[in-house]
Amino acid sequence: MEPEVIREATEADIPELLRMGRAFFGATAFGAVGFDEESAAATARMLIKLPNGILLITEGGMAGALVYPFYFNAAHMTAQELFWWVDPDARKGGTGIHLLVALEAAARAKGAQSLTMICLAEIEGPAVAELYLRNGYAPSEQSFIKVI
């Protein structure tokens, strides 16, 4: 299986990032929050411009993360995945794992010593959790959302 061409996103990629962002958002429990295209575009621009931002794109997939000092130990740089999306028709072809490996490398290149990935229950949650475990990740916490 040949690795996908994965690269840093540019502002020219924002329309495609928004398309995938809407699809990602629509597959989550965040629906009650509402998807705002201007906010999503601003987030993409921020990740592109910030020295600690990561925004990767490939055909049918994207991943975004931030690198920062860990709040319980500032000497440890960590990265937090904000989103990792692969279009459903590209999920069985290796795009997801190639994107994950590229995200790890990009985080490492920006000084991160760890990477926290999120597993959304709505998007093949058990399969994604198993993929993380097979690739050396350990469970850390589970998130819940409620509009208040």
SULKAPE-V277308 format. One record per pair of residues at least 12 apart in sequence whose C-alpha atoms are under 8 Angstrom apart, sorted by sequence separation. I is the first residue (numbers start at 1). J is the second residue. D is the distance in Angstrom with one decimal. If there is no record, write none. Layout:
I/J/D, I/J/D
//
This chain:
53/65/6.1, 54/66/6.1, 67/79/4.2, 22/35/7.1, 53/66/4.8, 54/67/8.0, 66/79/5.4, 67/80/6.5, 52/66/5.7, 53/67/6.5, 65/79/6.4, 66/80/5.4, 52/67/5.1, 65/80/5.3, 66/81/6.7, 52/68/7.0, 65/81/4.2, 66/82/7.4, 84/100/7.9, 47/64/7.3, 64/81/5.9, 65/82/5.0, 47/65/7.7, 63/81/7.5, 64/82/5.3, 65/83/7.1, 18/37/7.0, 21/40/7.5, 47/66/7.6, 63/82/7.5, 64/83/5.3, 63/83/5.4, 64/84/6.6, 62/83/7.7, 63/84/4.2, 18/40/6.9, 62/84/5.9, 63/85/6.3, 18/41/6.9, 61/84/7.6, 62/85/5.4, 61/85/5.4, 62/86/6.6, 61/86/4.2, 60/86/5.7, 61/87/6.2, 14/41/6.5, 17/44/7.8, 60/87/5.2, 79/107/6.2, 14/44/7.0, 60/90/6.4, 11/44/7.9, 78/111/8.0, 79/112/5.8, 11/45/6.6, 61/95/7.1, 77/111/6.4, 78/112/4.7, 79/113/7.8, 81/115/7.2, 60/95/8.0, 61/96/7.4, 77/112/4.7, 78/113/5.6, 79/114/6.1, 80/115/5.8, 81/116/6.1, 83/118/7.8, 63/99/7.1, 76/112/7.7, 77/113/5.5, 78/114/4.8, 79/115/4.6, 80/116/4.9, 81/117/5.3, 82/118/7.8, 11/48/7.6, 62/99/7.4, 63/100/8.0, 76/113/6.7, 77/114/7.0, 78/115/5.8, 79/116/6.2, 80/117/6.6, 81/118/6.7, 10/48/6.5, 61/99/7.5, 78/116/7.7, 9/48/6.7, 64/103/7.9, 8/48/7.9, 17/57/7.8, 20/60/7.7, 63/103/7.0, 67/107/6.8, 20/61/7.4, 58/99/7.9, 20/62/7.6, 65/107/7.9, 56/99/7.9, 67/110/7.1, 67/111/7.7, 68/112/7.7, 17/62/7.2, 67/112/6.2, 8/54/7.5, 9/55/5.6, 8/55/5.8, 9/56/5.3, 56/103/7.3, 8/56/4.5, 9/57/5.5, 7/56/5.5, 8/57/6.2, 54/103/7.8, 6/56/6.6, 7/57/5.7, 6/57/5.7, 7/58/6.6, 6/58/4.7, 54/106/7.0, 5/58/5.9, 54/107/7.4, 4/58/6.8, 5/59/7.7, 4/59/7.7, 52/110/6.7, 24/85/6.3, 21/85/8.0, 23/87/8.0, 20/85/7.2, 20/87/7.4, 3/94/7.5, 4/95/6.3, 1/93/7.8, 3/95/7.5, 28/120/7.1, 1/94/7.3, 6/99/7.0, 29/122/7.3, 4/98/6.7, 28/122/5.7, 3/98/6.2, 27/122/6.4, 28/123/7.2, 6/102/7.3, 27/123/6.5, 33/147/7.1, 30/145/7.7, 32/147/7.0, 29/145/7.8
//
